[in-house]
Amino acid sequence: MEELLEILENLKPGVDFPAQTDLIEDHILDSMSVVMLVGELNDAFDIEITPVDVIPENFKTVDAIYAMIQRLSDD
């Protein structure tokens, strides 16, 4: 989780990510941010986030992103 928060902070400095309830609806993460985030997560966690995984539900909150990382790490 610590590494995820660091990646998010580098992507969007100054955002209190753990306190956010909807990163997509609140326009904290836009489509370009999600694309950049996917690349960072793939590299940092040695996972492959496919287009099927790039849905709002997987990027809504820090916990949702972390759950996706864990799920893809188990595959």
CORWOQUI-V427583 format. One record per residue. N is the residue number from 0. RES is the residue in one letter. PHI is phi in radians with two decimals (* if undefined). PSI is psi in degrees with one decimal (none if undefined). Layout:
n=N res=RES phi=PHI psi=PSI
n=N res=RES phi=PHI psi=PSI
This chain:
n=0 res=M phi=* psi=-39.5
n=1 res=E phi=-1.01 psi=-45.0
n=2 res=E phi=-1.15 psi=-38.9
n=3 res=L phi=-1.07 psi=-47.0
n=4 res=L phi=-1.08 psi=-37.0
n=5 res=E phi=-1.13 psi=-42.7
n=6 res=I phi=-1.09 psi=-46.0
n=7 res=L phi=-1.09 psi=-41.8
n=8 res=E phi=-1.11 psi=-38.2
n=9 res=N phi=-1.19 psi=-33.1
n=10 res=L phi=-1.29 psi=-44.1
n=11 res=K phi=-2.37 psi=80.7
n=12 res=P phi=-1.03 psi=145.2
n=13 res=G phi=1.54 psi=-3.2
n=14 res=V phi=-1.58 psi=134.0
n=15 res=D phi=-1.50 psi=81.5
n=16 res=F phi=-1.01 psi=-43.5
n=17 res=P phi=-1.06 psi=-25.9
n=18 res=A phi=-1.48 psi=-12.3
n=19 res=Q phi=-1.36 psi=137.9
n=20 res=T phi=-1.77 psi=-17.6
n=21 res=D phi=-2.72 psi=93.6
n=22 res=L phi=-1.15 psi=-28.6
n=23 res=I phi=-1.44 psi=-55.8
n=24 res=E phi=-1.09 psi=-31.9
n=25 res=D phi=-1.49 psi=6.4
n=26 res=H phi=1.05 psi=29.9
n=27 res=I phi=-1.39 psi=-41.8
n=28 res=L phi=-1.92 psi=119.6
n=29 res=D phi=-1.79 psi=-176.7
n=30 res=S phi=-1.07 psi=-39.3
n=31 res=M phi=-1.18 psi=-39.4
n=32 res=S phi=-1.09 psi=-40.4
n=33 res=V phi=-1.14 psi=-42.0
n=34 res=V phi=-1.07 psi=-46.0
n=35 res=M phi=-1.13 psi=-40.7
n=36 res=L phi=-1.10 psi=-42.2
n=37 res=V phi=-1.01 psi=-45.4
n=38 res=G phi=-1.07 psi=-44.0
n=39 res=E phi=-1.10 psi=-43.9
n=40 res=L phi=-1.16 psi=-41.6
n=41 res=N phi=-0.98 psi=-46.2
n=42 res=D phi=-1.23 psi=-47.3
n=43 res=A phi=-1.19 psi=-36.8
n=44 res=F phi=-1.89 psi=3.5
n=45 res=D phi=0.93 psi=50.8
n=46 res=I phi=-2.17 psi=171.9
n=47 res=E phi=-2.19 psi=105.7
n=48 res=I phi=-1.54 psi=113.6
n=49 res=T phi=-1.61 psi=167.4
n=50 res=P phi=-0.96 psi=-30.3
n=51 res=V phi=-1.09 psi=-31.6
n=52 res=D phi=-1.44 psi=-15.0
n=53 res=V phi=-1.52 psi=77.7
n=54 res=I phi=-2.24 psi=151.6
n=55 res=P phi=-0.92 psi=-36.5
n=56 res=E phi=-1.05 psi=-33.1
n=57 res=N phi=-1.39 psi=-11.3
n=58 res=F phi=-2.16 psi=12.8
n=59 res=K phi=-1.18 psi=-42.7
n=60 res=T phi=-2.41 psi=167.0
n=61 res=V phi=-1.03 psi=-41.9
n=62 res=D phi=-1.09 psi=-38.3
n=63 res=A phi=-1.16 psi=-42.0
n=64 res=I phi=-1.10 psi=-44.6
n=65 res=Y phi=-1.12 psi=-39.1
n=66 res=A phi=-1.10 psi=-40.1
n=67 res=M phi=-1.11 psi=-43.5
n=68 res=I phi=-1.02 psi=-47.5
n=69 res=Q phi=-1.09 psi=-43.1
n=70 res=R phi=-1.08 psi=-44.1
n=71 res=L phi=-1.28 psi=-26.1
n=72 res=S phi=-1.24 psi=-30.5
n=73 res=D phi=-1.34 psi=-22.1
n=74 res=D phi=-1.20 psi=none
